[in-house]
Amino acid sequence: MSQKLLYLKNSVFFYKSPNNTNTSFYLLTSSLEEEELEHFRKYVWNKNDADIIFYYSAQADKVKILYAKYSPKVSNSDSVLEVFSTTSKDLNKIDEIKKWQFDSGAFWLNYKEFLAKSKYKGIDKELVATLSELKEQLSNLLIQSISDDSDRNVIVQALIDRTLYIKYLEDKHIINSYFYGYYFQDKTLNYRVLLENESKKEINELYSHIHEIFNNSLFDTPKINEKYLTTDVCNLISSSFQSNLKSGQLRLFDFKFDVLPIEFISYTYEVFLSEKQRDNGIFYTPKKLAQLIVDDVIKQDKIGSILDPSSGSGMFLITGYQKLLEIARKQNLEPEDNIDKIRFRTKLLSDNIFGIEKEPTAQRFTIFSLSLQIFEGINPSDIKEFITNELEQKNEINLFNEFNFYQNIICQNTLDIEKKAFESKKFKYIIGNPPFVRKEVSEDAKYFTNNYELNASGKKIIAKDVIDGYQISQCFLLKIKEWSDESTRLGFISNSSNFYNEATKFQDFFYSAYGIEKIYELSRVKKILFEKAQESVIAIVFTNIFQNNIIDYYPVDLGLFSEKPFELLIIQEDKVIEIAQSEFIQREIRLRDFLVGNEYDNILVSNLGANLKLKDFYCSIGRGFQIWGETARKKEYGITKKVWSKLKVVEKETYLQKFINKCFSDYSTTIYDKPYIKPSNLKPFIKLPSKKFISDLSNFERPIKNSDVYLGKKLMFTRIGSKLNCVYSEGNDYFDFSVYTIKLKNEQSYYLFQAILNSHIVQYYLDFYFRKRILDSYSRIGNDDILNIPIPKELNSKLESEISDLSKHLSEGKFEYSDKELKLNELIFDLYELSYWEKQRVKDYFLPKAKIGRKKKALDSYKNILKKIIGFYFECAVNIDEALVGFNLIVVKISFGNSSISPQADKTKKFLLNEIFEQNPNANFLANQEKIFGKDCVYIIKDDRNINWTETKAFEDGQDILKHLIPNENGERIH
């Protein structure tokens, strides 16, 4: 690096933007060569604290704006957002960088095309990709000498995390030429040179010295046998410290660990996370989510002990420790002297940070990340000088040995009943993200559920009376009682199914055992939190003592800039819903009531629920056979569960395929005489011809003893997917457990009920009230859900006859369903006696998603309804107009009176949104505020999607605006 970069202190300035605007920037005013600018960009990229670089040298009359999030792989020229002169000819461009543009986030409006085609990949993900490549290469080199995958992974991880720690120390110059001269009598050495020289003995000596000085257990175990430090291994690691100009791929060389955010180290845990662990619900917790929970849990600036009983790579503990340090600084507890700071931080860590983690890999990352946190913000020169003086004067260093936090991060099974972690210890704060079962039941959870008991507040709690379905996350949420007292505050991420599905035992326990303060519904934003997770999650903040709290429920949604490159997690305070905890306990409401719709949907669903139920009309309900499982495997191949668990995936697939080939045929024969119905064979009113045939039902896992479900008159429908696809059949049909069948008491009602089950109103009711995993893959319904579908109390005979006839004609193929769908749904709306607004709400829910664009009159209905609702309360004129603007947004402006001084929504000039935010400087554009209240107007800014601009939305927007504008006598807002 050029020496010039070492003297930029007086020509580099930093602007920290408000939260959730992503407009922090560096201003660079020195003239640099291209290579020097690359080095500066690399430094800013590693710090990860800015989005923009302004490059304005004193010798030039032009300003370059560069995108700071691009990695060193991207050239200087490709990183340029804008270039403009400082002369009067570019005054319009200078307007684009006024302060309000950055404070509101509206700056990015001017560069939407750049963002749309940006090649952004976060530095955390770049680091993971780089380490994944290094891990794979090291594993391949060691496969001959260490055949066991698990043993080899331990050595590979040790080599990588030690390499990262040493690179951190060397990048900060904490260990330097004096260090190597003292211990190795050669000041020219460093870790890379030792690797290049294949100095195996000295490499292990280096590990030993670092362990002695920094009391770092990562360098103590495992021992790295010299036979593993082969020529190829040493060369591979050493080469990662050098640039890779030819391939364009990043190496460790490109990452500056002296400035890289420490929490990114935890993210590299993803490199070592197996597919099995992901299948079992183990995921890295992103910093922004951990920060949200930690800030809510540790909110009174009180230093206290923190436990994460499922610490993973340590993100919650790192964030919690950072919070304690922040409190210590506020209260002037942290010393000024840097060496005393290290002592203080080590003691703070030792006294207050505790974790339990079953996976040794994750435990190492927790220790690694926390050990680096001790040095954060401390001048490395002071540490280097201290080490030098201590070695010269005492020949030893005890600074890091006074307090030991490593023993606080325990590697064991949290749910172990015999060997209890931190037995009898109570904690001030307990936080975490425990695993959850998705594909198979955990044996740990099974044993815990069947055997665990706890006495809490004089009450005996038996696990099997609390845990539903051996769900391991529920086990954790019970176990934490053991470490809690009356003052303990808690915050956890949980799979949503614990609170949305049939886990009634657990819900009864949780709602009555804890005092819930906040719930964040995160289903809609899971893709920016957990990239590969299929299960939706919530975050929940609570205390250990039940209180009839008013819970703040936050329905967190994706905003305009929730996806790449910003991936903002926006918590909108104006969207909070207040819920009395007693309503959950008394089952007056369910948490999932707020998952899909809103208060107006809940009213409609409640009204529908007051009708009769399908169970009043049926005589039997059932589902088909299960094709494959433990019983079928044992019967066909004699394979036990234990043997099966040890088989490789390809072997399991081979057995399954053999079984399918034997039990199914592509043709109907005297043996294979039963048509096999799959969910894909069912469409509304129509059964498609079977493509497979079966013989003996007893071949299968669960053949179903009651064969009547397959025979004669019945309604068939699917249990998985977004629609029931109900079909009436009078023949014999054979189907697996993905298909339900129901038989009615009155055989004359089949066509009517076929139409009802295929109707929008039933699908709406199921989505809002019953369907499990509605926002996840494999959404489904159960028997009880079907039996509780509402049926009108009094059936209008004329409507009943008309609907039944139309349903029969559709079954016979006389009409296409798409041609009669609208008419059929209108008839069923009338059968249920829905009001205009109730009908409209259901219609708008099923509106095919599309853009409005510049279609004339597309917003007329929305504007007319909105004007009627708002205009009723105002004597002055209410005017509404709209405009399509950038970023696929539509702006609607509501003006009160005839002379609004605010910019008109129908202005077509490019910077309409800019003007709105300039006149309302407290508004945050990136936070996706739908409504901005000006002096004499209201702006509604939403995506250009028709579902945002329906009559239903006009009604809801009107009600929301009235709440803000018209107070009650008590100061409350009206509805």
C-alpha positions, -999 to +999 in steps of 0.1 A: +000+000+000+012+035-008+025+055+022+001+082+012-029+063+025-013+064+060-016+101+060-052+106+050-064+114+085-069+151+078-086+146+044-111+119+052-145+128+068-173+105+079-211+112+080-232+088+101-267+087+087-299+082+108-310+046+113-326+028+084-316+053+057-284+036+045-268+068+035-237+070+057-207+082+036-170+090+036-157+122+020-122+119+006-105+151-004-069+139-013-059+130-048-051+093-052-037+070-078-061+043-090-044+016-069-045+038-039-082+045-044-087+007-046-070+003-012-092+030+003-123+014-011-111-019+003-107-003+038-142+012+037-157-021+024-141-039+053-154-014+079-189-019+065-201+013+081-208+034+049-228+030+018-212+059-003-178+074-009-175+110-021-142+114-038-133+151-044-096+159-048-084+195-043-068+194-078-100+184-096-132+202-103-153+171-103-169+149-076-172+112-079-198+093-059-188+056-055-209+027-041-190+017-009-206-018-006-188-032-037-160-056-029-124-052-042-134-075-071-153-046-086-132-020-104-131+017-094-150+027-126-177+001-121-183+014-086-192+049-097-227+061-090-223+096-104-198+121-116-205+158-116-187+191-117-187+217-089-196+244-114-230+260-119-239+237-149-244+208-125-265+226-099-294+202-104-271+173-095-259+191-064-295+194-053-296+156-052-270+155-024-286+180+000-286+168+037-323+161+038-318+136+010-295+116+033-315+120+064-347+107+048-330+080+026-345+096-005-310+100-019-314+065-034-344+076-055-319+092-078-300+060-083-326+033-086-313+021-119-279+016-105-293-004-076-315-025-099-284-039-117-259-037-089-236-067-083-238-063-045-229-091-023-225-084+014-190-086+029-203-111+054-214-134+026-182-128+007-163-139+038-184-170+041-179-178+004-141-173+008-139-195+039-162-221+023-137-224-005-108-226+019-125-252+040-134-274+010-098-273-003-083-281+031-107-310+036-098-324+002-061-322+011-066-340+044-090-367+033-063-393+029-048-388+063-081-382+082-108-405+067-136-397+093-156-367+081-162-354+117-126-358+128-113-341+097-138-312+101-125-306+136-089-302+123-100-281+094-120-258+116-091-254+141-067-245+112-092-219+099-102-202+132-065-201+144-056-186+110-083-160+114-073-151+149-036-148+140-045-126+110-066-104+133-036-100+157-012-094+128-035-069+110-037-050+143+001-054+148-006-068+183+019-095+174+047-081+153+084-083+146+094-080+183+070-109+191+086-131+165+121-120+174+115-128+210+100-162+205+116-173+173+148-152+172+138-139+138+121-105+134+114-111+097+090-140+105+052-139+105+026-166+102+026-166+064+064-170+062+062-199+087+036-216+065+057-209+033+088-224+050+067-254+062+080-248+097+057-273+113+073-273+147+074-235+148+037-233+137+026-254+166+049-233+189+032-202+176-002-217+185+012-226+220+026-191+226-007-174+216-026-197+240-002-188+268-004-150+262-040-146+253-054-175+274-072-186+243-085-222+245-089-223+207-051-228+204-050-255+231-073-281+216-073-298+193-036-305+190-026-302+153-004-332+145+026-322+123+017-348+098-014-328+090+007-297+082+017-310+048+033-290+020+000-286+003-018-275+034+008-249+044+009-236+008-029-233+006-032-213+038-002-191+031-015-183-004-048-171+011-028-142+026-018-130-009-039-113-035-055-133-063-055-110-093-058-136-120-090-154-108-107-124-094-118-144-064-114-130-029-089-145-004-083-137+032-058-111+019-088-090+009-103-089+044-089-065+070-096-081+103-084-050+122-115-031+109-139-059+100-170-060+123-164-087+148-199-101+146-191-112+110-169-139+125-200-155+139-216-155+105-188-178+092-204-205+114-225-210+082-194-225+066-195-254+091-232-259+094-243-292+079-275-299+060-287-321+088-283-292+113-303-270+089-330-296+086-332-297+124-339-260+126-304-247+134-297-214+118-273-185+122-290-156+139-284-123+120-271-093+140-301-071+133-325-096+148-302-103+178-299-065+184-337-061+182-342-086+210-312-076+232-323-039+231-358-049+243-345-073+270-317-052+284-336-019+284-330-004+318-292+000+316-286-026+343-255-048+340-263-084+348-256-120+338-266-132+304-273-168+294-279-181+259-289-218+263-285-225+226-256-201+218-247-214+183-220-192+170-225-166+197-244-138+180-267-132+210-239-133+235-218-110+214-246-085+210-255-088+247-218-082+257-217-052+234-248-039+252-232-044+286-201-025+274-224+003+262-240+005+296-206+005+313-195+035+292-227+054+299-221+049+336-183+057+334-174+022+347-149+014+319-114+028+327-096+053+304-063+034+303-064+008+275-047-020+294-071-014+324-099-015+298-088-050+288-088-062+324-123-046+329-137-061+298-123-096+305-138-095+340-171-082+326-171-111+302-161-136+328-188-124+353-217-120+329-215-140+297-226-176+297-236-200+270-244-236+263-239-252+230-241-289+220-220-285+188-182-281+194-179-262+161-204-236+172-188-234+207-155-225+192-170-197+171-186-183+202-153-183+221-135-169+191-159-140+185-161-130+222-123-131+226-119-106+198-146-083+213-121-076+242-099-056+218-127-037+200-119+001+199-086-002+218-055+012+202-034-019+192-002+001+197-009+001+234-014-036+235+017-042+214+038-019+237+024-036+268+033-071+254+068-059+245+075-044+279+061-074+298+083-098+278+113-076+283+108-071+320+090-103+332+094-128+304+057-136+307+023-120+302-005-124+327-029-098+315-053-122+299-050-149+326-065-129+354-101-138+344-112-167+323-145-166+304-139-197+283-152-220+311-186-201+308-192-214+273-201-250+280-202-276+253-230-300+263-266-308+257-288-281+273-316-307+277-295-332+296-314-340+327-287-359+346-258-335+339-274-300+344-255-270+331-252-241+355-273-259+381-288-236+408-275-205+390-300-177+382-295-152+354-306-116+349-311-120+312-318-151+291-318-148+253-315-171+223-326-189+192-332-225+201-334-252+173-367-265+162-378-298+147-390-297+111-383-331+096-378-356+124-383-358+162-351-351+183-343-380+206-330-354+231-364-337+230-382-370+233-363-380+264-366-346+280-404-345+274-409-379+289-387-374+320-382-337+329-400-321+359-395-287+375-406-270+406-411-233+399-427-208+423-440-236+444-456-253+414-446-287+399-444-286+361-442-319+342-427-316+307-451-341+291-480-319+302-465-289+285-446-301+253-466-308+222-452-332+196-417-334+212-409-300+197-374-292+209-379-254+209-407-259+234-383-279+256-359-250+257-387-225+265-397-247+295-361-254+306-352-216+309-376-215+339-348-234+358-324-205+354-349-177+361-360-158+391-386-130+396-363-104+380-352-124+349-360-108+316-361-130+285-361-128+247-363-156+222-368-165+186-393-193+182-408-212+153-442-197+147-459-231+148-455-232+186-480-203+188-501-206+156-509-243+153-524-270+176-497-267+203-525-260+229-507-276+258-476-255+253-496-223+246-516-228+278-483-232+297-465-203+281-493-177+283-499-184+320-462-189+331-446-158+316-454-121+313-453-113+276-443-077+266-436-078+228-442-102+199-426-095+165-442-115+137-414-122+113-430-146+088-430-121+060-394-111+064-379-145+070-360-144+037-340-114+047-333-130+081-328-167+075-321-173+038-326-211+038-352-214+065-385-228+055-403-223+089-417-190+099-405-174+131-416-149+157-395-130+183-409-128+217-398-106+247-411-116+282-405-118+319-405-149+342-435-138+362-470-139+347-487-105+345-518-097+326-498-075+303-510-055+273-487-071+246-473-050+218-477-071+186-457-060+156-467-074+122-432-068+106-434-066+068-411-062+039-405-025+029-394-009-003-358-016+006-361-048+026-343-068-001-308-065-014-287-045-012-303-029+019-321-058+036-336-034+062-356-048+091-381-021+097-402-020+129-431+004+123-444+017+156-476+029+140-485-007+130-484-020+165-515-040+178-522-041+215-534-074+228-543-083+264-525-114+275-556-126+292-573-129+258-548-156+249-552-175+281-590-175+278-587-183+241-608-153+231-582-147+203-553-166+189-519-152+178-525-164+143-556-142+140-532-114+132-510-134+108-527-129+075-553-101+078-562-073+101-589-063+125-615-060+097-607-095+085-610-108+120-645-093+123-656-110+090-641-143+100-658-141+134-692-134+117-687-164+094-678-186+123-712-179+139-728-202+113-734-239+114-704-261+108-697-288+082-696-314+110-733-308+114-738-323+079-712-352+076-713-388+085-676-397+080-642-382+072-609-398+064-577-397+045-558-422+024-529-445+029-492-436+037-470-451+010-436-454+027-423-457+062-408-478+089-434-506+088-433-509+050-395-510+050-394-537+076-421-558+059-406-555+024-368-555+032-364-564+069-347-531+076-350-518+111-351-481+121-315-483+134-301-498+102-321-473+081-307-443+100-271-454+090-278-458+053-266-431+029-291-410+010-285-427-023-291-461-007-324-449+008-335-435-025-327-468-042-349-488-017-378-464-021-376-466-059-376-504-059-407-503-036-425-478-059-417-499-090-432-530-073-463-514-058-473-491-087-480-497-124-484-472-153-512-494-166-545-508-153-543-546-152-561-574-134-535-571-106-530-534-107-568-526-108-571-497-085-567-461-099-543-441-077-554-405-071-527-379-063-534-343-052-524-333-088-553-353-101-578-331-084-589-297-098-620-278-088-650-299-098-628-322-120-610-354-114-582-359-140-575-395-152-551-415-131-517-422-144-508-448-118-525-480-106-520-500-074-528-536-063-529-545-026-533-517-001-517-538+026-483-532+010-482-497+022-471-480+055-506-472+067-532-490+045-563-477+064-585-504+078-617-486+068-618-491+030-652-473+028-633-440+025-623-451-010-657-464-022-689-448-035-702-413-032-678-388-015-661-355-017-623-356-023-600-327-016-564-319-009-549-312+025-517-295+012-516-264-009-535-231-012-568-246-025-590-276-015-596-286-052-628-304-041-642-331-064-674-351-061-670-387-071-693-417-072-667-443-081-640-461-063-608-440-059-576-448-041-555-420-027-526-414-003-527-393+029-524-360+011-561-364+001-591-362+024-625-376+017-658-367+034-692-384+032-724-365+038-756-375+057-778-361+028-767-375-005-786-348-023-762-322-009-730-333-026-731-308-055-739-279-032-711-287-008-687-293-036-694-257-047-691-244-012-657-261-006-644-247-039-656-212-031-635-181-024-653-175+009-643-209+023-607-205+010-606-171+026-619-185+059-594-214+059-565-190+051-573-166+079-584-190+105-572-226+100-545-232+074-512-241+089-479-228+075-499-203+055-467-182+047-444-213+044-440-242+020-464-271+023-493-252+039-519-276+050-552-282+069-564-309+092-596-330+097-609-307+125-603-277+102-625-292+075-653-301+099-654-266+113-659-249+079-689-226+084-721-235+066-750-210+065-776-215+092-805-212+068-800-224+032-821-204+007-837-231-014-836-211-046-799-203-042-792-239-031-808-253-062-790-228-086-756-235-070-761-272-070-771-272-107-741-251-117-718-274-096-732-305-113-727-290-148-691-281-139-685-317-127-700-330-160-677-307-180-705-287-196-687-255-186-652-244-179-647-234-142-629-202-152-660-191-172-684-197-142-661-189-113-673-153-108-710-162-110-706-191-087-688-170-060-715-143-063-742-169-056-723-183-026-717-147-013-755-144-013-760-178+003-739-165+032-757-132+032-726-111+030-728-073+030-712-052+002-681-045+021-677-082+032-680-093-004-656-067-015-630-078+011-631-114-001-630-103-038-600-081-032-582-109-013-583-130-045-575-102-069-549-114-094-518-095-086-508-069-113-493-035-117-515-005-123-489+015-142-504+043-163-538+027-168-564+055-169-591+054-142-575+024-125-575+043-092-609+059-095-627+034-072-600+038-046-601+076-047-639+078-047-642+055-016-614+073+002-629+107-005-663+096+008-649+082+040-627+112+048-650+139+033-678+130+057-658+144+086-646+177+070-664+209+061-637+220+038-632+205+003-612+173+001-593+168-031-575+136-041-551+131-070-524+106-079-492+101-098-470+071-108-434+079-097-401+061-096-393+029-077-426+013-089-445+036-065-478+054-067-484+086-047-519+097-038-523+131-023-552+141-001-556+179+001-578+197+027-591+231+013-586+246-021-550+260-018-525+234-008-489+247-008-475+212-010-464+197-043-493+182-063-493+144-068-501+148-105-468+166-112-448+145-137-414+160-129-388+135-118-384+147-083-419+146-069-409+123-041-379+144-034-400+174-028-424+155-005-395+144+017-378+178+016-410+194+030-413+166+055-377+161+068-387+138+096-401+112+072-379+082+064-383+071+029-365+037+032-386+028+063-415+026+038-439+050+055-471+046+037-486+078+050-468+112+054-488+139+071-480+174+058-494+207+070-525+207+049-524+173+032-517+136+035-495+116+011-501+079+007-471+062-009-474+025-018-461+000-043-476-001-078-496-032-071-533-034-076-538-051-042-526-019-025-552+002-042-585-017-039-618-004-025-610-024+007-576-006+011-594+027+005-617+019+034-588+009+056-566+039+046-595+062+053-600+048+088-563+050+095-561+087+084-591+096+105-574+081+135-545+104+130-564+136+122-595+135+145-590+130+183-617+120+207-624+141+237-600+119+257-573+125+232-578+091+217-581+085+180-614+076+165-621+045+144 
